Amino acid sequence: MNTTAPRILRSILPPLVTCGLLLGAWWSVVELFHIKSYFLPAPDEVLLAGWRVRAELLAGSWLTARAAVGGFLLSVLIGSLISLVFSQFASVRLGCFPYAVILQTVPIVALAPIIINWQGAGFQSVMLVSFIVSLFPIIANVTAGLTSVDRSLLELFQLNQATRLQIICKLQIPHAVADLVTGARTSAGLAVIGAIVGEFFAGNSTRSHGLGFMIPRDILRMKTDEAFAAVIAATTLGISMFALVSILRATLLAKWCNART
């Protein structure tokens, strides 16, 4: 008997029910207290606004998605390389890892204007902000995965006179794949946040505008329903990136990830 469909239904139905309840509560509050649409639009007003500006919304989502995906991929690549260095040289890890933590604690809204001042406004600066925001979870998780290999396995490789490269490629990297996926899930959402924040400061220098530029612009124009539509589009983008990483974990990377569970 095929149990896939009931399992998928059980995983999807609760979030859908919760979403319906939240939308119902949102609509009820607006109607009960007669809240003006410029302050808090009703869900149906947001839906109509999203349809009305759908062309601009799609173009903005595409631009933000490109910056977020670019920053995310850079964080995965560079973060993994940094983690590899940290795993092989303890002195480098002890000396440099605290600064990676410090970089994570600096508010991105304070760092973004400095980056834009150095790099100039535009798409590249937005992607760079996205990269910086999403970098630390990759470094932290992959470093933990590379350095937490079972000591008995490491001794077995050394007993068989394996080279450092063989230990890295055949033991440490496969062991760290699950940790990479864990970090990537967090970084995927952070990359979208970084792109949105970057567009707050640098998104007005391009011909087309991302979601991070559209949201404050619409708020200033008192078009709150359109701003809400842009927020929902940004949320959908973040969920989509998280889901994509999860799909990769369940398909292409399942061999390594399942070995750790």
N, C-alpha and C positions, 0 to 999 in steps of 0.2 A: 504493500500500500504506500502510495506516495504521500509523504508527510511534509514536503517542501512548501506547498501552498499554505497549509495551516500555520506553519512556523513563520512564514513571511507575513501572513495576516496578523498573527499575534504580535509581531514586532512593529508593524506599521499602524495598527488600529489604535493603540493607546495614545501615541503622539497626535494622531488625527483628532481623536476625541478631545484631548486637552486643548488643541488648537481651536476647535469649535467652541469649547467652553470659554476660552479667553476672548475670542471674537464676539461671542454673545455678551459677555460681561462688558467689553469695550463699548459695544453698541448701546447696551442698556444704560451705562453711565452717561454717555453723550445725550441720549434721549431723556433720561430722568432729570438730569440737572440742566438741560437746555444749553449745553456748552456750544459756544460759537465755533464755526468750522475753522476760523483762522487760529484758534487756540488748540482745539483737538477735533479733527474731522472724524466722522463716523467711518467704519470700514468700507461701506459702499461708496462713500465719497472718495476715499483713497483709491479704490478700484477703478472708479470712473476717471479719476485724475491720471492714474497710470496708463489707462487706455488712451486718454487724450494726448499724452505726451510720449506715447510708446516709441516713436521713432528716435527721439532724443534720449529716452531712457535706455533703449537698446544700444545706441551708439556710446553712451556714457558707460554702460555696463561692460561693453567690449573693451573700451580703453582702460578702465580700472582692472578688468580681468587680465589684460596683457601685462600691466605693471605688477599685479599681484603674483601672477604665475612666473614672470621673469624673476622677481625678487625671491620667490619661494625656491625655484630651481637653483638660483645662485647660492642660497643659504644651504640647500642640501649638498651641493657640490663642494663649496668652500668649507662649510662646517664639517663635512666628513673628512676632508683632507686635514683640517686642523686637528680633528679628533685622532686621526691616524698618527700624526706627529706626537700628540700628547700621550698616546698609548705606548709609543716606542721610547720616549725620553721622559723619564719621571721628573727630572730637573726642569725641563721646559714646561711640563704640566703644572708643577708646583709654582713656577714663577709667573706663568701667563694666565692660568685659569681664573685667578681672582679678578683679573682685569676684564675677562669675558663676563663675569658676574656683574662687575661695575657697569659695563656697557648696557647690560640688561636693565639695571635699576635706573638709568638716566631717563627721565620722561621724554618720550619721543616728540612731544609738542615743543619741548625746549631745544631738542637737537635738530629737528627738521629745518628751522630757519637758517641755522648755521650751515647745514649741508647744502641748502639751496643757494646760500651766499657763496659757497665754494664752487659748486657744480653748475650753478645757473638754473633758472626755472625751466620746467618742461618735463617730458616723459622720463628721461634718464634719472633725474633727481627723485621723481616719485618712485621709480623702481629701486633706487638706492635706499631710500627710506624703508621701503617694504623689505628689502634684504636685511637691513640692520635689525629691524624689529623681529624678524623670523629666524635669526641666526642662532641665538643662544640655545633654544630647545634642541636643535640638532647637535650642537657641540656637547651639551650636557648628557644627552641620552646615548649618543654614539660613543662618546668617551667611556661612559659606564659600561656599555656593551663590550667594547674592545678590551677593557681591563678587568672584566669579571669572569673571564674564562676559567673553567674548572682547572685547578692546579694539577690534578692528576692527568688530565688530558695534555696539558702543556708539558709535563714531565715525560709523557709517553712520546710526544713529538721529539723532544730533545734526546730521549734515549735512542730513538731511531735516526739521530743525527740530521734532523730536518733543518733546513736553512731558515733564517729569519723571514725571508720572503715566503717560503712555504708555510710557515706558521701563520703569517698574516693572512695569506690568501685562502688557506684551507681550514684554518681554525678560527682565527679572530674575526675576520669579516663575516663568515656565515653565522657566527654566534651573535654578531651585533646587528644583523638585519632586522630582527624583531624590535630592537631598541631604536633603530633608525625609523621604522614605521611609527613607533610611538611618538618620537620627536616630530616626525613629519605631520602627524595629525594635528599637533598643537601649532606647528609653524604654518600650516595651511591657513588656519583662521587668522593668525597674527599677520600673515602676509597681506591679507585683505585689509586689516586694520591699518597697517603701515601705508598701504596704497591710498586709502581714504584720507589719512592724516597728511600724507605728502601732497595730495591734491588740494587740501585746504589752503596750502601755502604756494604751491607751484602749478596748480592745474589750470590757471587762467592764461597761460602763455601759449597754448596750443589752439589750433583751429577748432577742434572738438574738445568737449569738456567731460571729465570723468564724474563719477557719482560724488566724490568728495568735494568737487566744486559746485555741483548742482544743489546739494543739500543746504549749505549756508546761504547761497544765492536765493533759493526759493523761500527760505525763512525770512530774509530781509524784504522780499517782495510780498510777504504775507500770503504766499501760496503754500500754506502748510500741508495741504492735501498732496501736492506734488512732491514736497520734501519727504513726506511719509512714504510715498511711492518709491522714491530713490533709496530711502533707508531699507525698505523691504527688498529692493533689488540687490542692495549690498549684502543684506543678510542671506539672501538666496545664493549669492556668489560664494560667500564663506561656507555655507552648508554644502554647496556643490563641490568645492575643493576638498573639504573633509571627506565627503562621500567617495570622491575619486581615489583618494589615498586608501580608504577602507576597501574599495573594490580591488585595487592593486594588491593589497594585503591578502585578500581572499582568493586571488587568482594567481598572478605571476609570482608572488612572494610567499605563497602558502606553504611551500616545502620548508622554508627556513623558519617562518613565524610559528608554525604548528609544532616544530621541534622544541620550542622553548616553553610551550604551554602544557 
